[in-house]
Amino acid sequence: MTETILIIGACGQIGTELTMKLREIHGIDSVIASDINTRNLDLVNSGPFEIIDAKNFNAVKDCCKHNNVKTVYLMAALLSATGEKYPMEAWDLNMNSLFHVLNLAKEKVIDKIFWPSSIAVFGPTTPKVNVPQHTIMEPTTVYGITKQVGERWCEYYHEKYGVDVRSLRYPGIISHKAMPGGGTTDYAVEIYHEAINNETYTCFLSQDTYLPMMFMDDAIKATISIMEEKSNNITIRSSYNIGAMSFSPKEIANTIKEHLPNFKISYSPDFRQAIADSWPKSINDEKARADWGWQPDFDLGKTTQVMLTELKKNS
């Protein structure tokens, strides 16, 4: 029986594009997409799809056993802004889904796991600039707490049980294909949509709020490349820092104005400002570059050009 790949939370912002890329590489029938509902019909109809609640251990285990799944990408999560509204739901989903796949690997049902962490693991006491791989982590959001705890469990399962789990601390992700799912960095996607549709945008962060960001193509590239790397080259089993660019709402607006001179932006910070202020401005990812050759392809200028070009096609 052919070995397959399972993406849990495939209908999300990253999961959607990750599924498509993995199918392009491995073949449609070798990649099973799953989510708790069928809201993303383009993805659902693109290949094998199963409705799975990531919190249901038996459902995940049955899918893996019946389909000879050996690699799992666990992309299901409640993100930062949504997690602050529903803290217990965020804890339940983010933690229990991770335990399920870690235990399946411990039981030798599956061989390899990808689990995403986030810059949300950092907090107000973390250095703000060029944050090193190993540093102070005192997150102040439920999402950040679940990711920090998750990192510790990933490393524990690797050290105690030999589980091959790999992880990246994603920065904010920018994509023209899928809308964001309730994160503090969502403005960097919304702003392009509003620029195309209305030529104006009210930002929920202040103009000089710098945050680490990454274009989706780079996020997918990093995710797949770490999973394809030889196991003995992966020296970090908690989660790797990865970076690409850092910018403020004012700077992204200025790059948009180069293409759309009439674009206007205003600022009305809300509760997400405090979350953003607790996060670093830039990331040191030299460990990822040294261990498995991480190198981003997109800067802010290139990202803006691609985002506006692609969104214009669909407007």
N, C-alpha and C positions, 0 to 999 in steps of 0.2 A: 504493500500500500504506500502510495506517495506521501512523503512528509509535507505538511502544510503549515501556513502561518496564520495566526489569528490576531486580528486587531479588535480590541475591546474599546468601545467608545468611538467607533469609526465615523460616526456622523458629525463629530465635532470639527472645530476649525482646522486643527492639525491632522486629526484622524482621517478626514476626507481626502486630503492631498497625499498623505502617507499611503493610504490604501491604493490609490491610483498609481502611484510611483512603484510600489512593491509589485502590483500586478503587471506593470510594464516590464519589470525586471524578471519576475519569476513565473509569469503566466497567470491568466485570470483565475483559473480553477485551483491554483495553489495558494490563493490568499482569500481567507474567509473574513468578511467584514461582519461586525456585530454591534448592536446598540440596543438601548432599552425601548426604542420605538423606530418607526420608519419615516421620520420627518424629512429626511434627505433622500428624495425619490431618485435623483440622479445616481447617487451612490448605491442605493438599494438595488436598482435595476442594472447595475454595471457588472455584477458577478455574484458569486455565492454570498448570501446574507442570512444571518440568524438573529432573531430577537433574544437578547440575553441581558439580564439584570446583573451588572458587575458585582453586586452585593450577594448574589446567590451562588454559593460555592458549588453546589451540585450541578447547577446549570452550566457553569464554566467548565467543570470537570467533565461532564458528559459530552460537551462539544469537543473538548480536546481529545477525549478517548475515541469518540466515534469518527473523528476526522483525521486522526493521527497527527494532531497539532504538536509540533516540537518547538516552535518559537511563538511567543506571545508579546505583542505590543499593547501595554495597558495604558490607553489614552483617556479613559473615563475619569472625570474629576469635576468637582464644583470649584470654580475659580474664585479669585480674591474678592471681588466686589459682591458676587452672589453669595459667597461663603459667609460674609459678614451679616447678611440678612438671614441666613439659615445655617447657623453654626453647627448644630448637632447633625443636620443632614450632611454637611460638608465633612465632618469628622467620620461619620458612618461610611459614606461612599469612598472617600479618599483613603481611609485606612483599611477597611475590610476588604476592598477590592485588591489592594496590594497584598495583604496576608493570603488571600486565596491563591494568587498566582505564585507567590513565594512557596507556599506549602505544596502546590502541585509540582514545583521544581524539586523541592525537598523529597517528595515521594517518587521522583523520577518519571512522572507522567509527561512533563515537558522538559526541554533541555536548556532553553535560553529565554531571558526576559529583558524587554526594554520597558523602563518606567521613567517618566519625565518628572524631574524636579523643577525648580524655578528660582529666579532671583528673589522670590518672596521668602526664602529661607533666611535672608539677611534682615537686619533690623536697624533701629536708630543708633545702636552702639557699634555697628559695623563700619569700617572705614568707607568713606563715600566714593573715593576715586581709586581706580585700578585695584579693585578688591581682589585679594589673593585667593588661591584655592582653599587654603586653610586659614580661617579667621574667626572672629567672634560672630556667632549667629544667635540673635535673640529676637525672633520674629514677633510681630505684634498683631498679625492677622491669623484667623483660624486656618486659612489656606496655607500660610507660611508655616504654621505650627505642624500641620499634617505633612508638609513636604520635608521639614527638618526631621521629624520623627521617622518618616518613611526612609530618609537617607540612612539613618542609623540602623533601621531594620534590614535594609538591603545589604549593608556592610556586614551586619551580624550573620545573616543567612549565608553570605558568601564565606565568611571566616569559619562558621560552625558546621555548615552543611555542604559547602562547596557549590552553592547555587551560583550559576552564571547569570548574574543580573548586571545590567549596564544602564547608566543614567546620565542625563544632561540637565544642567540648570538653565532652562530656557529663559531668555529675556523676553521682552514684548515681541509678539509675532505679527508681521504685516502681510496680509494676503488679499488678492482681488477675487479669489474664487469662493471663499467661505466667509460669512460674517462672523465676528468675534462672539465669544460666549460668556461674557460677564466678567471681564478682567479690567484691571486698573489701566492697562496700556491700550485699551480699546480705542481711545481717541485717535491713535495713529492709523487706524483703519477707517473709522467713521469720517475723518476729516477729508479723505479722498472722495468718498461717496458724496458728501455734501458739497465739495468743491465742484464736482461734475454736475450734480443735479440742481444746486441752488446758488453756487458761487459764494456761499457764506457758511460759517460754522461757528457755533458757540462751544468752546472747549471747557471740559469739566476740570481741567488742571490749569494752574497759572502759567504764564507765558515762558518762564525761565526754569521750568521743571525738567531737568535732564534725567533721562532714563535709558538704560541699555535696550537696544532694539535689534531685530533681525528680520530680514525678508524671508518669506516662507520657503523659497527655494533653498536658501542656506540652511534653514531648520531641518528640512527633509534630508538634505545632503548630509548634515551632521549626524542625524539619527541613523540613517542607513549605514554610513561609513563606520560609526562606532560599533554597530552590530556585525559588520563584516570583518572587523579587525580580529587578528589572532588573540585568543584569550590571555596569553601571557604578556601581551603588550598593554592590557588594560590594568593599570596599577591603582586606579581610584575606583572603589566599589561602592562608595556613597553616591556621589554625583560630580561630574566634571563641570567646572566653569566653562562656558563658551560665550564668546562675544563677536560682534560684527561692527556695530556703530552705536553711538550715543548722541541724542539730540533733544532739543526742547520743542514744545509746540510752536514757539515763535520761529525756530529754524525750519521746521517742516513746512510751516505756512509760507516762508520766504521762497522755498524751492517750488512750491505750488504756484506762487505768483509769477515765477519765471515762465511758466506755461500758460497760466490763466491770470493775466494782469488785473482783472476786475475782482479777483477773489478777496474776500474780507473775513477776518477772524476776530472774535471777541472772546472774553474769558469770564467764566462764572464757576469758580472752583466749588466742588461739593465734597461729600465725605471721602471721596477717593483721593483727594489731595493729601490727607493725612497718611494714607497708605503709601502713596508715591513718595512722600517725604521720608518715609522710613526705609526706603530702598536705596541702593547705591546708584551713582551716576555713571559709572563705567566699571568694566570687568577685566581682570587679568586672566587670560586663558592659555598661558604659556604651557601649562601641563598637558592640555588637550592637544596643542600643536606639537609638543614633543613626543607624546605617547602614540598618537594615531594620525598625525599629520593634518589636524584641523586647520582650515584656511577659508574664510568667507569670500564670497564673490561679489556681494552687493554692498555699496555705500548708500548714503541718503539720496544723492543725486540720481543714481541709477534706479533706486527703488521708486522714487517719485515718477520718473519717466515711464517706467513699466506700469506702475499702478494707474496712472492717468490714461495711458494708451489703452490698456486692457479694459478699464471701466467705461471709457468712451465707446468702445465696441458694443457694449451691452446696454448703453443708456438709451 
